[in-house]
Amino acid sequence: MNFFISDAFAQAAPAQQEPGLAGLILPLAILLIFFFLFVLPQQRRAKEQKKMIQALTKGSEIVTNGGLLGKVADLDDNFVQLEVADNVYVYVQRHAIASLMPKGTYKAKKRAEK
């Protein structure tokens, strides 16, 4: 029967090498790429958003995250009173402001609706 089945002999295990600096290069490179592609731009956007919210004044024309266009009528620390039509005001939180619009956008939109 030994003719059809070869005998299996135990072999010595190959020597394992410790992963040194070369083993850490790929994971560190992936983390570095992740940081530059995702974390830094997000921090930059957050800083610009905070600066824009700090610069709000009465009369600024803004768009909220919900798409509401209006003119700032009053400000406090947490909320902004927004005029969305003649004598129609809504309150929105400061962090819900998406962008600052150029002057005249609100008036042009009001004229287009009439």
Disulfide bonds with the S-S distance in Angstrom:
none
